[in-house]
Amino acid sequence: QGVSSAASDVYKRQKLNRAGALRHFPEITAARPDDAFGPAFCELDFLYRTVRQTKPRVVLEFGSGWSTYILAEGLADNDREQRTTGGILYSIDADEHWMGVTRSAMPEDLAPYCILTHSPLDEIELHGIKGFRHVQIPQVEPDLIYLDGPAFTKDRRVAFDVLDIENRTSNPFQI
């Protein structure tokens, strides 16, 4: 499994590179600390293709990092291709440090496609289930939601934010 997974990641990296989606890869890598997670190219390829194919106007991401850069790149590429105002990415992170890392490594030309927000977590319980809810979520109607945070704990393994959004919007979205 490890060999096929590694081979798949190499293939997906090459595919993203051919598409021009990794044009900022060296500068982002250099700007991120040594202890930061590296990119998972299979995941990044899926996210990039999803944005390019579905052309969302509003993307809501929970948890920032490599996914933030690739989602912004997809929105920018859609914008360049359509020659219209592109979509916008709202990226929310409960960890102020990692939000700062994402912000400081964001390439200038991708920054207009992102609104990066630090939002602490509330520990809550709904219907006997312990979980998390971000204190502040943009009041937007997303077309696409990417859930990659918060980091769960042994006791809290649910993020209620998407359920909250589903209850307040009439806009169908992909998650």
N, C-alpha and C positions, 0 to 999 in steps of 0.2 A: 504494500500500500504506500509506503513512504517513497519508493522510487517512482511509482506512477504519479503520485501527487507532486513530487518535485519536477518531474518531466512536464506535467500539465502546467505548473506555475511558470516554467521556462517558456513554454509555448505561448501562454497568455501574455507574458511580458513582451515577447517578440511581436505578437499581434497588436498590442497596445502601442508599441514603439512604431510599428509600420503605419498605424493610424495617426501618429503624431501626438497621441495623448500623453506621452511621457516626455514631452519637450522640456519640462521644468524639473524632471527627475533629479539631475545632478545638484541643482541649487537647493531644492527642497531637502534632499538627503543631507547636504552640507549644513543646512540651517537647523536640523533637528538634533537633539542630544543623543549621545551614544546609547542611553538606556531606553530610548523610544522604540516602540514596536516597528519592525520593518514592514514593508508593503506585502500584502497577500494578493498576488497578481490575478489569481483566479477570481477572487471577489471583486477586485478593481475592474477587471474586464466585464464582469456581469453588470456592475453599476454603470460603467461607461456606455455599454451597449443599450442598457435600459433607458438611460437618459437620451441617447441619440435616437432610439427608435420611437419612444413614446412622446418625446418633446414636451415634458412637463413645464408648466408656467411657474409653479411653486413646488419646491422640494423642501421637506422638513427632515432634518437629520438629527438623531439623538446619539451623541458621541462623536467627537471630532478626531481628525487625523488624516491618514492617507485617503480615506474615502472622501473627505471634504475637498481635497485637491482634485480628485478625479471627477467628482460630481460637478464641481465648478468648471472643469475643463470641458466636460460634456455640454454644459449649458453654453459656454463660450463658443464651442464648435457649432452648436445649433444656431446661435446668434449669427456667426459669420456666414453660415450656409444659407440662412433664411434672409439675411440682411434686414432683420427687424429687431426689436427689443427682445433680448433673450429672457429666459426664466431667471428666477432668483432662488438661491439656496439659503435657508435659515438653518444654521448649525448650532445646536445647543449642547453644552457640555457641563456636567456637574462638577468637574474638576477644573478649578481656575488655572492651575499650572499648565495642564495639557491644552486648555483653550488658548492660553498665551503662547504656547509652543506652536500651535496651528496658526495662530494669527501672525506670529513673527516670521514664519516660513512661507506665508501665502505670497505667491508671485503677484506683482503689481497689476498685471493685466487680467488676473483672475479675481482680484479683490472686489471689483464692482458687481460680481455675480454672487457674493457671499455676505451674509449678515451673521457674524459670529457672536454668540451670546453665552455668557456664563450664567447658569441657573442652578442654585443649590437644590438639594433634594429634601423633600419631606418624607419621613417614614410614616406610612399610613397602614391602616387595615380596612379592607372592604369585604363584607360578607365572610368574615373570618379568615381572609387571606391577607398575609402581610406582604407589603410591597413598597415601591417608591413612586413618588410623583414629583416632577420638577416644579419648583415654586413659580417660575415664570416661563410661559410658552407664548410665542407670538400668536396673536389672534388672526391667523391666516387660514385659508382653505387650501390645503395641499392637494396636489395631484399625485405626488409620490412621497412616501415616508420611508426612510431608512433607519431602522432601529438597531443601533450598535452600542447602546449604553442605556442606562448606567451599568456599572459593574455590580452584579448581583452578589449577595452574601449567602451564607448557609441558611439564614432565617428569612431572607427577603429575596425571592426569586421571580418577582413580577414587577413590570413597569406599567403603571396604569394610564400613562399619558395618551397612548393611542386610543384607548377606550373612551377617554374624555373627549378627544377630538372627534371620534366617530359619533358620539352623542350630540355634539354641537354643530355639526356640519351636514349640509345636504349634498355636498360635493362628493361624488364617488372618487376614491383614491386607491392607489396601488401601494402595497406595503411589502 
